[in-house]
Amino acid sequence: MASSKLRLALVQMAVVETKAKNIARAVQLIREAVGGGAQLVALPECFNSPYGTNYFQKYAETIPGESTDALSAAAKKFGVYIVGGSIPERDGDKVYNTCTVWGPQGEMIAKHRKIHLFDINVPGAIAFRESDILSSGSELTTFELPQCKVGMGICYDIRFPELAQVYSKMGCKLLLYPGAFNMTTGPVHWDLLQRARALDNQVYVGTISPARDTSAKYIAWGHSSVVSPWGEVIATCEDEEAIIYGDIDLEYVDKVRQMIPLNHQRRNDLYEVNKK
């Protein structure tokens, strides 16, 4: 019988403009995380590329490709599950923001293309349109660990509570969101969204940001975190490069759901859209 305990490592790595250096650094940090006892290691959004519409086309690659080959090899070498943050993925004439997940034999067990593209305009603060370059994914993504089922989203996907709720109904007890929130939305929304998704769905939530680079055109907020199904932040960091560890107990998910039995008390008949 599989253990209910899982040690999750979130790798908040510093991303530079040389893809090969990013890949090598990711592998180095995965090795360090495994040395710290991690069974599941997660990288940030755009771990192989600076984040920005002016970089996506330049750094895009097919899957399999240089970046994902390195993740496959690392997963097999270290015998660990790896959530590969995301990379710009080229598929024909389209580019996606894509996360790959790797099993301890080096096999790809899941691939998530970012569903909700980051198109915002906050006057006087930030305007950004991923859709100028990227295409959106159209599929929900889960994968199985020995301990539990995991649901995947990327950054802006966390703002959509329906996605997390569907994952919860599918049996997920852990949701992971590689994401690069910025200096405008990060301070006010990042922590709040993580705790909301965890609390509403009584699941663990992990978010993985790149480290902050104040010289970059797009500055990430950082503050990667693990949140419990009780809504508590159980592991976090600041904006620097770091590995944080979250010790997850899947039996605690069941305890929280027993104490506050939301799933048994939902009145789905009241929430259905009247189609008449």
Contacts in CASP RR format, 6 or more apart in sequence:
PFRMAT RR
TARGET T0000
AUTHOR 0000-0000-0000
METHOD contacts of the structure
MODEL  1
MASSKLRLALVQMAVVETKAKNIARAVQLIREAVGGGAQLVALPECFNSP
YGTNYFQKYAETIPGESTDALSAAAKKFGVYIVGGSIPERDGDKVYNTCT
VWGPQGEMIAKHRKIHLFDINVPGAIAFRESDILSSGSELTTFELPQCKV
GMGICYDIRFPELAQVYSKMGCKLLLYPGAFNMTTGPVHWDLLQRARALD
NQVYVGTISPARDTSAKYIAWGHSSVVSPWGEVIATCEDEEAIIYGDIDL
EYVDKVRQMIPLNHQRRNDLYEVNKK
2 146 0 8 1.000
2 147 0 8 1.000
3 146 0 8 1.000
3 147 0 8 1.000
4 147 0 8 1.000
4 249 0 8 1.000
4 250 0 8 1.000
4 251 0 8 1.000
5 147 0 8 1.000
5 247 0 8 1.000
5 248 0 8 1.000
5 249 0 8 1.000
5 250 0 8 1.000
6 39 0 8 1.000
6 40 0 8 1.000
6 145 0 8 1.000
6 147 0 8 1.000
6 148 0 8 1.000
6 174 0 8 1.000
6 247 0 8 1.000
6 248 0 8 1.000
6 249 0 8 1.000
6 250 0 8 1.000
7 36 0 8 1.000
7 37 0 8 1.000
7 38 0 8 1.000
7 39 0 8 1.000
7 40 0 8 1.000
7 245 0 8 1.000
7 246 0 8 1.000
7 247 0 8 1.000
7 248 0 8 1.000
8 38 0 8 1.000
8 39 0 8 1.000
8 40 0 8 1.000
8 41 0 8 1.000
8 42 0 8 1.000
8 174 0 8 1.000
8 206 0 8 1.000
8 226 0 8 1.000
8 245 0 8 1.000
8 246 0 8 1.000
8 247 0 8 1.000
8 248 0 8 1.000
9 33 0 8 1.000
9 34 0 8 1.000
9 36 0 8 1.000
9 37 0 8 1.000
9 38 0 8 1.000
9 40 0 8 1.000
9 41 0 8 1.000
9 42 0 8 1.000
9 243 0 8 1.000
9 244 0 8 1.000
9 245 0 8 1.000
9 246 0 8 1.000
10 42 0 8 1.000
10 206 0 8 1.000
10 207 0 8 1.000
10 208 0 8 1.000
10 224 0 8 1.000
10 225 0 8 1.000
10 226 0 8 1.000
10 235 0 8 1.000
10 243 0 8 1.000
10 244 0 8 1.000
10 245 0 8 1.000
10 246 0 8 1.000
11 26 0 8 1.000
11 29 0 8 1.000
11 30 0 8 1.000
11 33 0 8 1.000
11 41 0 8 1.000
11 42 0 8 1.000
11 43 0 8 1.000
11 44 0 8 1.000
11 47 0 8 1.000
11 208 0 8 1.000
11 243 0 8 1.000
12 44 0 8 1.000
12 208 0 8 1.000
12 209 0 8 1.000
12 210 0 8 1.000
12 211 0 8 1.000
12 222 0 8 1.000
12 224 0 8 1.000
12 237 0 8 1.000
12 240 0 8 1.000
12 241 0 8 1.000
12 242 0 8 1.000
12 243 0 8 1.000
12 244 0 8 1.000
13 22 0 8 1.000
13 25 0 8 1.000
13 26 0 8 1.000
13 29 0 8 1.000
13 43 0 8 1.000
13 44 0 8 1.000
13 47 0 8 1.000
13 210 0 8 1.000
13 211 0 8 1.000
13 241 0 8 1.000
14 25 0 8 1.000
14 210 0 8 1.000
14 211 0 8 1.000
14 213 0 8 1.000
14 241 0 8 1.000
15 22 0 8 1.000
15 44 0 8 1.000
15 46 0 8 1.000
15 47 0 8 1.000
15 48 0 8 1.000
15 49 0 8 1.000
15 50 0 8 1.000
15 51 0 8 1.000
15 210 0 8 1.000
15 211 0 8 1.000
15 213 0 8 1.000
16 22 0 8 1.000
16 50 0 8 1.000
17 50 0 8 1.000
19 48 0 8 1.000
19 49 0 8 1.000
19 59 0 8 1.000
19 66 0 8 1.000
19 67 0 8 1.000
22 47 0 8 1.000
22 48 0 8 1.000
22 49 0 8 1.000
23 48 0 8 1.000
23 66 0 8 1.000
23 67 0 8 1.000
23 70 0 8 1.000
26 43 0 8 1.000
26 47 0 8 1.000
26 48 0 8 1.000
26 70 0 8 1.000
26 71 0 8 1.000
26 74 0 8 1.000
27 70 0 8 1.000
27 73 0 8 1.000
27 74 0 8 1.000
29 43 0 8 1.000
29 243 0 8 1.000
30 41 0 8 1.000
30 43 0 8 1.000
30 74 0 8 1.000
30 78 0 8 1.000
30 80 0 8 1.000
30 82 0 8 1.000
31 74 0 8 1.000
31 78 0 8 1.000
32 243 0 8 1.000
33 41 0 8 1.000
33 80 0 8 1.000
33 243 0 8 1.000
33 245 0 8 1.000
34 41 0 8 1.000
34 78 0 8 1.000
34 79 0 8 1.000
34 80 0 8 1.000
36 245 0 8 1.000
37 245 0 8 1.000
38 80 0 8 1.000
38 245 0 8 1.000
39 80 0 8 1.000
39 81 0 8 1.000
39 145 0 8 1.000
40 80 0 8 1.000
40 81 0 8 1.000
40 82 0 8 1.000
40 83 0 8 1.000
40 145 0 8 1.000
41 80 0 8 1.000
41 81 0 8 1.000
41 82 0 8 1.000
41 83 0 8 1.000
42 82 0 8 1.000
42 83 0 8 1.000
42 84 0 8 1.000
42 85 0 8 1.000
42 176 0 8 1.000
42 178 0 8 1.000
42 206 0 8 1.000
42 208 0 8 1.000
43 82 0 8 1.000
43 83 0 8 1.000
43 84 0 8 1.000
43 85 0 8 1.000
43 178 0 8 1.000
43 208 0 8 1.000
44 85 0 8 1.000
44 178 0 8 1.000
44 179 0 8 1.000
44 180 0 8 1.000
44 208 0 8 1.000
44 209 0 8 1.000
44 210 0 8 1.000
44 220 0 8 1.000
44 224 0 8 1.000
45 51 0 8 1.000
45 85 0 8 1.000
45 86 0 8 1.000
45 97 0 8 1.000
45 154 0 8 1.000
45 155 0 8 1.000
45 178 0 8 1.000
45 179 0 8 1.000
45 180 0 8 1.000
45 208 0 8 1.000
45 209 0 8 1.000
45 210 0 8 1.000
46 52 0 8 1.000
46 55 0 8 1.000
46 85 0 8 1.000
46 86 0 8 1.000
46 87 0 8 1.000
46 88 0 8 1.000
46 97 0 8 1.000
46 180 0 8 1.000
46 210 0 8 1.000
47 67 0 8 1.000
47 84 0 8 1.000
47 85 0 8 1.000
47 86 0 8 1.000
47 87 0 8 1.000
47 178 0 8 1.000
47 210 0 8 1.000
48 59 0 8 1.000
48 67 0 8 1.000
48 87 0 8 1.000
49 55 0 8 1.000
49 56 0 8 1.000
49 58 0 8 1.000
49 59 0 8 1.000
49 87 0 8 1.000
49 88 0 8 1.000
50 59 0 8 1.000
50 216 0 8 1.000
50 217 0 8 1.000
50 218 0 8 1.000
51 180 0 8 1.000
51 210 0 8 1.000
51 216 0 8 1.000
51 218 0 8 1.000
51 220 0 8 1.000
52 128 0 8 1.000
52 217 0 8 1.000
52 218 0 8 1.000
53 128 0 8 1.000
53 129 0 8 1.000
53 130 0 8 1.000
53 132 0 8 1.000
53 133 0 8 1.000
54 217 0 8 1.000
55 88 0 8 1.000
56 88 0 8 1.000
56 95 0 8 1.000
56 97 0 8 1.000
56 133 0 8 1.000
56 134 0 8 1.000
57 88 0 8 1.000
57 95 0 8 1.000
57 133 0 8 1.000
59 87 0 8 1.000
59 88 0 8 1.000
60 87 0 8 1.000
60 88 0 8 1.000
60 89 0 8 1.000
60 90 0 8 1.000
60 95 0 8 1.000
61 67 0 8 1.000
61 68 0 8 1.000
61 87 0 8 1.000
61 88 0 8 1.000
61 89 0 8 1.000
61 90 0 8 1.000
62 89 0 8 1.000
62 90 0 8 1.000
62 91 0 8 1.000
63 87 0 8 1.000
63 89 0 8 1.000
63 91 0 8 1.000
63 98 0 8 1.000
63 100 0 8 1.000
63 108 0 8 1.000
63 111 0 8 1.000
64 72 0 8 1.000
67 87 0 8 1.000
68 87 0 8 1.000
68 100 0 8 1.000
68 108 0 8 1.000
71 82 0 8 1.000
71 84 0 8 1.000
71 100 0 8 1.000
71 102 0 8 1.000
72 102 0 8 1.000
72 106 0 8 1.000
72 107 0 8 1.000
72 108 0 8 1.000
73 106 0 8 1.000
74 80 0 8 1.000
74 82 0 8 1.000
74 102 0 8 1.000
75 81 0 8 1.000
75 82 0 8 1.000
75 102 0 8 1.000
75 103 0 8 1.000
75 104 0 8 1.000
75 105 0 8 1.000
75 106 0 8 1.000
76 104 0 8 1.000
76 105 0 8 1.000
76 106 0 8 1.000
78 104 0 8 1.000
79 103 0 8 1.000
79 104 0 8 1.000
79 105 0 8 1.000
80 103 0 8 1.000
80 104 0 8 1.000
81 101 0 8 1.000
81 102 0 8 1.000
81 103 0 8 1.000
81 104 0 8 1.000
81 145 0 8 1.000
82 101 0 8 1.000
82 102 0 8 1.000
82 103 0 8 1.000
83 99 0 8 1.000
83 101 0 8 1.000
83 152 0 8 1.000
83 176 0 8 1.000
83 178 0 8 1.000
83 208 0 8 1.000
84 99 0 8 1.000
84 100 0 8 1.000
84 101 0 8 1.000
84 102 0 8 1.000
84 178 0 8 1.000
85 99 0 8 1.000
85 154 0 8 1.000
85 178 0 8 1.000
85 208 0 8 1.000
86 97 0 8 1.000
86 98 0 8 1.000
86 99 0 8 1.000
86 114 0 8 1.000
86 154 0 8 1.000
86 178 0 8 1.000
86 179 0 8 1.000
87 98 0 8 1.000
87 100 0 8 1.000
88 95 0 8 1.000
88 96 0 8 1.000
88 97 0 8 1.000
88 98 0 8 1.000
88 134 0 8 1.000
89 95 0 8 1.000
89 96 0 8 1.000
89 97 0 8 1.000
89 98 0 8 1.000
89 113 0 8 1.000
94 135 0 8 1.000
95 133 0 8 1.000
95 134 0 8 1.000
95 135 0 8 1.000
96 113 0 8 1.000
96 114 0 8 1.000
96 134 0 8 1.000
96 135 0 8 1.000
96 136 0 8 1.000
96 137 0 8 1.000
97 113 0 8 1.000
97 114 0 8 1.000
97 117 0 8 1.000
97 130 0 8 1.000
97 134 0 8 1.000
97 154 0 8 1.000
97 155 0 8 1.000
98 111 0 8 1.000
98 112 0 8 1.000
98 113 0 8 1.000
98 114 0 8 1.000
99 110 0 8 1.000
99 111 0 8 1.000
99 112 0 8 1.000
99 113 0 8 1.000
99 114 0 8 1.000
99 141 0 8 1.000
99 152 0 8 1.000
99 153 0 8 1.000
99 154 0 8 1.000
99 178 0 8 1.000
100 108 0 8 1.000
100 110 0 8 1.000
100 111 0 8 1.000
101 108 0 8 1.000
101 109 0 8 1.000
101 110 0 8 1.000
101 111 0 8 1.000
101 112 0 8 1.000
101 143 0 8 1.000
101 152 0 8 1.000
102 108 0 8 1.000
102 109 0 8 1.000
103 109 0 8 1.000
109 143 0 8 1.000
109 144 0 8 1.000
110 141 0 8 1.000
110 142 0 8 1.000
110 143 0 8 1.000
110 152 0 8 1.000
111 141 0 8 1.000
112 139 0 8 1.000
112 141 0 8 1.000
112 152 0 8 1.000
112 153 0 8 1.000
112 154 0 8 1.000
113 135 0 8 1.000
113 136 0 8 1.000
113 137 0 8 1.000
113 138 0 8 1.000
113 139 0 8 1.000
114 130 0 8 1.000
114 134 0 8 1.000
114 136 0 8 1.000
114 137 0 8 1.000
114 153 0 8 1.000
114 154 0 8 1.000
114 155 0 8 1.000
114 156 0 8 1.000
114 157 0 8 1.000
115 136 0 8 1.000
115 137 0 8 1.000
115 138 0 8 1.000
115 139 0 8 1.000
115 140 0 8 1.000
115 153 0 8 1.000
115 154 0 8 1.000
115 157 0 8 1.000
115 160 0 8 1.000
115 163 0 8 1.000
116 136 0 8 1.000
116 156 0 8 1.000
116 157 0 8 1.000
116 159 0 8 1.000
116 160 0 8 1.000
117 129 0 8 1.000
117 130 0 8 1.000
117 131 0 8 1.000
117 134 0 8 1.000
117 136 0 8 1.000
117 156 0 8 1.000
118 128 0 8 1.000
118 129 0 8 1.000
118 130 0 8 1.000
118 155 0 8 1.000
118 156 0 8 1.000
119 128 0 8 1.000
119 129 0 8 1.000
119 130 0 8 1.000
119 131 0 8 1.000
120 126 0 8 1.000
120 127 0 8 1.000
120 128 0 8 1.000
120 185 0 8 1.000
121 127 0 8 1.000
122 184 0 8 1.000
122 185 0 8 1.000
125 184 0 8 1.000
126 182 0 8 1.000
126 184 0 8 1.000
126 185 0 8 1.000
128 182 0 8 1.000
128 218 0 8 1.000
130 156 0 8 1.000
140 151 0 8 1.000
140 163 0 8 1.000
140 166 0 8 1.000
140 167 0 8 1.000
140 170 0 8 1.000
141 151 0 8 1.000
141 152 0 8 1.000
141 153 0 8 1.000
142 149 0 8 1.000
142 150 0 8 1.000
142 151 0 8 1.000
142 152 0 8 1.000
142 167 0 8 1.000
142 170 0 8 1.000
142 172 0 8 1.000
143 149 0 8 1.000
143 150 0 8 1.000
143 151 0 8 1.000
143 152 0 8 1.000
144 150 0 8 1.000
147 248 0 8 1.000
147 250 0 8 1.000
148 172 0 8 1.000
148 173 0 8 1.000
148 174 0 8 1.000
148 250 0 8 1.000
148 253 0 8 1.000
149 170 0 8 1.000
149 171 0 8 1.000
149 172 0 8 1.000
149 173 0 8 1.000
149 174 0 8 1.000
150 172 0 8 1.000
150 173 0 8 1.000
150 174 0 8 1.000
150 175 0 8 1.000
150 176 0 8 1.000
151 167 0 8 1.000
151 170 0 8 1.000
151 172 0 8 1.000
151 174 0 8 1.000
151 175 0 8 1.000
151 176 0 8 1.000
152 175 0 8 1.000
152 176 0 8 1.000
152 177 0 8 1.000
153 163 0 8 1.000
153 175 0 8 1.000
153 176 0 8 1.000
153 177 0 8 1.000
153 178 0 8 1.000
154 177 0 8 1.000
154 178 0 8 1.000
154 179 0 8 1.000
155 177 0 8 1.000
155 178 0 8 1.000
155 179 0 8 1.000
155 180 0 8 1.000
155 181 0 8 1.000
157 163 0 8 1.000
157 177 0 8 1.000
158 164 0 8 1.000
158 177 0 8 1.000
158 179 0 8 1.000
158 193 0 8 1.000
158 194 0 8 1.000
158 197 0 8 1.000
158 207 0 8 1.000
159 189 0 8 1.000
159 193 0 8 1.000
161 196 0 8 1.000
161 197 0 8 1.000
161 200 0 8 1.000
164 175 0 8 1.000
164 197 0 8 1.000
164 200 0 8 1.000
164 201 0 8 1.000
164 203 0 8 1.000
165 200 0 8 1.000
165 201 0 8 1.000
167 175 0 8 1.000
167 201 0 8 1.000
167 203 0 8 1.000
168 201 0 8 1.000
168 202 0 8 1.000
168 203 0 8 1.000
168 263 0 8 1.000
172 203 0 8 1.000
173 203 0 8 1.000
173 204 0 8 1.000
173 229 0 8 1.000
173 250 0 8 1.000
173 253 0 8 1.000
174 203 0 8 1.000
174 204 0 8 1.000
174 205 0 8 1.000
174 206 0 8 1.000
174 248 0 8 1.000
175 197 0 8 1.000
175 198 0 8 1.000
175 201 0 8 1.000
175 203 0 8 1.000
175 204 0 8 1.000
175 205 0 8 1.000
175 206 0 8 1.000
176 205 0 8 1.000
176 206 0 8 1.000
176 207 0 8 1.000
176 208 0 8 1.000
177 194 0 8 1.000
177 205 0 8 1.000
177 206 0 8 1.000
177 207 0 8 1.000
177 208 0 8 1.000
178 207 0 8 1.000
178 208 0 8 1.000
178 209 0 8 1.000
179 207 0 8 1.000
179 208 0 8 1.000
179 209 0 8 1.000
179 210 0 8 1.000
180 209 0 8 1.000
180 210 0 8 1.000
180 218 0 8 1.000
180 220 0 8 1.000
180 221 0 8 1.000
181 189 0 8 1.000
181 190 0 8 1.000
181 209 0 8 1.000
181 220 0 8 1.000
181 221 0 8 1.000
181 222 0 8 1.000
182 218 0 8 1.000
182 219 0 8 1.000
182 220 0 8 1.000
182 221 0 8 1.000
183 219 0 8 1.000
183 221 0 8 1.000
185 221 0 8 1.000
186 221 0 8 1.000
186 223 0 8 1.000
187 221 0 8 1.000
190 207 0 8 1.000
190 209 0 8 1.000
190 221 0 8 1.000
190 222 0 8 1.000
190 223 0 8 1.000
191 223 0 8 1.000
191 225 0 8 1.000
191 233 0 8 1.000
194 205 0 8 1.000
194 206 0 8 1.000
194 207 0 8 1.000
194 225 0 8 1.000
194 227 0 8 1.000
194 233 0 8 1.000
195 205 0 8 1.000
195 227 0 8 1.000
195 231 0 8 1.000
195 233 0 8 1.000
197 203 0 8 1.000
197 205 0 8 1.000
197 227 0 8 1.000
198 204 0 8 1.000
198 205 0 8 1.000
198 227 0 8 1.000
198 228 0 8 1.000
198 229 0 8 1.000
198 230 0 8 1.000
198 231 0 8 1.000
199 229 0 8 1.000
199 230 0 8 1.000
199 231 0 8 1.000
201 229 0 8 1.000
202 229 0 8 1.000
202 253 0 8 1.000
202 256 0 8 1.000
202 257 0 8 1.000
202 260 0 8 1.000
202 262 0 8 1.000
202 263 0 8 1.000
203 229 0 8 1.000
203 253 0 8 1.000
204 226 0 8 1.000
204 227 0 8 1.000
204 228 0 8 1.000
204 229 0 8 1.000
204 248 0 8 1.000
204 253 0 8 1.000
205 226 0 8 1.000
205 227 0 8 1.000
206 224 0 8 1.000
206 225 0 8 1.000
206 226 0 8 1.000
206 227 0 8 1.000
207 224 0 8 1.000
207 225 0 8 1.000
208 224 0 8 1.000
209 220 0 8 1.000
209 221 0 8 1.000
209 222 0 8 1.000
209 223 0 8 1.000
209 224 0 8 1.000
210 220 0 8 1.000
210 222 0 8 1.000
211 220 0 8 1.000
211 222 0 8 1.000
211 239 0 8 1.000
211 240 0 8 1.000
211 241 0 8 1.000
211 242 0 8 1.000
212 219 0 8 1.000
212 220 0 8 1.000
212 221 0 8 1.000
212 222 0 8 1.000
212 239 0 8 1.000
212 240 0 8 1.000
213 219 0 8 1.000
213 220 0 8 1.000
220 239 0 8 1.000
221 239 0 8 1.000
222 237 0 8 1.000
222 238 0 8 1.000
222 239 0 8 1.000
223 236 0 8 1.000
223 237 0 8 1.000
223 238 0 8 1.000
223 239 0 8 1.000
224 236 0 8 1.000
224 237 0 8 1.000
224 242 0 8 1.000
224 244 0 8 1.000
225 233 0 8 1.000
225 235 0 8 1.000
225 236 0 8 1.000
225 237 0 8 1.000
225 244 0 8 1.000
226 233 0 8 1.000
226 234 0 8 1.000
226 235 0 8 1.000
226 236 0 8 1.000
226 244 0 8 1.000
226 246 0 8 1.000
226 248 0 8 1.000
227 233 0 8 1.000
227 234 0 8 1.000
228 234 0 8 1.000
228 252 0 8 1.000
229 252 0 8 1.000
229 253 0 8 1.000
229 256 0 8 1.000
229 257 0 8 1.000
230 256 0 8 1.000
234 246 0 8 1.000
234 247 0 8 1.000
235 244 0 8 1.000
235 245 0 8 1.000
235 246 0 8 1.000
236 244 0 8 1.000
237 244 0 8 1.000
257 263 0 8 1.000
END
